[in-house]
Amino acid sequence: MPPLASFFLRRLASALPVLGVVLIGGFLLLEAASGDAVDSYVARSGALDAEQMAQLRTEWGLDQGPLYRFKAYASALVQGDLGWSTAFERPVGTVILERLPVTLLLMGCATALAFFLGSLLGVIAGARPGSIGDRVLSIGSLALYAIPGFWLGLVLIVIFAVDLRWLPIGGIETIASGKSGLARLGDIAVHLVLPVASLAMVYLALYLRLMRDRMSEIWRDPFVKALEARGIARRRIVWHHVARNAVLPVVTMLGLQAAAMLGGSVVVESVFAIPGFGRLAAEAVARRDTPLLLGVILCSAITVIIANLLVDLAYGKLDPRVRAGR
Amino acid sequence: MTEPSVRIRNLSVDYGDTVALSDVSLQIARGGRLALIGESGSGKSTLAMAIAGMLPRQAHVSGSIEFPDLDRNATPGRKPKLGKDIGVLFQDPGGSLDPVMKIGDQIAEVIMTHQGMGWISARVRAAELLDRVRIPKALSRLNNYPHEFSGGQKQRIALAAALAGHPSLLIADEPTSALDTVVQWHIVNLLDELVRESGLTLLFVTHDIALASERADKIAVLYRGKLVESGPSARVLGKPEHPYTKALIGAHISLETPRGRRLAEINGDDLV
């Protein structure tokens, strides 16, 4: 087997116990919450008498004990069946597949924006630590870091969607616009601008600061003095040596932030009324829809594991010392 | 007598209240090998860095450092270019190389900067340089990273990078202090050979008197920021004039030093 494929498989295998723990934890938490799916159903749709409620509980398997239900869920899961969503009255797999791409698109765009723009500004600040440009960027990033995403989202909506009317107020695309192909892509892109901006800003500030701080440390590294002694141009030292070394912890942070970004998307999706994965999780909890929630948790966990795997691969490419040790 | 490679007149360096060098005048002959010796804090590294033009920005410098060779070739008073006119080799071999760049590229970038060569010919040149500093199978190791080499090999690579711009003066700041004895010996031999072959002027800073006496034709002794003695190695070490030089020779330990003999201590108050 090629070393890359075996690395991939080994990482997935080692993640299996983590997935198990995550699933059991999610199941127990929802068990501990008061009320069940039938209570939630009744609260939404109104009158059902006690007999009908008992009948519904039998139909959904809620008359059985938690251990039995978890075993039933797990054995179906092993066969690739994610179960039936009581809230949506459709298979969990279908619901998730509908929602996941939207969130991945939102997260991917926000991560890319935060990483590239953040580390670019970080290099500019870190090229001359202590200079005016560095101070402006550092203070700016601190301010940005202190702003909560949902608040930023609301402010952006008021300015750009309500007052200026440049951008749509929410949603992921214009409903029933009949657009297709490139026109539809453009429509989605326009809808993504504000949510991506409000999700990315905090992380942008984080990457900027990380890059800048690491660079100011690397300037003191003896190899930089050796480069100056060889007459290498300052511009080249900044981009090819100092920034190149400083990007390593930023890439590590990228993996660590994947989970936080997923959490942040719950908030941003609610603010912008985007039918995404984050809002699905919130709905699953509100409707006490155990199979749906477990499906959401499982997919989030897998997403985070894959994100970290990609980061590790990138890190191996960037740091020759790690590659040798793998 | 020919023009010296470096002429230093009344050089003083201080950092506010701390005086690092005071009133040092010294010449380094072209193609000569000068050893700067002295204890830690004597100002020997400060002098070396002052010549290289690499003192920290806070340093106050007075006096003059001239490079007659450069004046003759081009506009008078031109400042020497690091890498092209002066090569510098540092003490810590691990710290001289960027850990995440291939060593071939690190040498090639120096060649590209100073020689105006393209990437491919610079890489070929880098392989030649690695071969000259005795890295085995140089061509196949261009794509290796610094961590794949031993300490002595890293110092050879750093030397190759320091020489890549064809400098006429090489400043080596304790180039072997961080290496073990056998590796030290190899590096010193290599340095010696390269200096002879290419007519380099060598200035090396050391606290190793044995090394200085073997490899340098001139020795300058620094003590508390002052140049206390300088001259041909045999004269300085054979008939030292200044009490500090005598004390320094007395404190020297070598394999011939009898075991159990108490080494002489240097008491600074007697000397000034």
Interface residues (C-beta under 8 A of the other chain):
Chain A: D221 P222 F223 K225 A226 L227 E228 A229 R230 G231 I232 A233 R236 H240 H241 R244 N245 L248 L318 D319 P320 R321 A324
Chain B: A52 M54 K81 L82 G83 K84 G87 V88 F90 D92 G95 S96 L97 D98 P99 V100 M101 E109 V110 T113 H114 Y145 H147 E148 A158 A161 A162 A164 G165
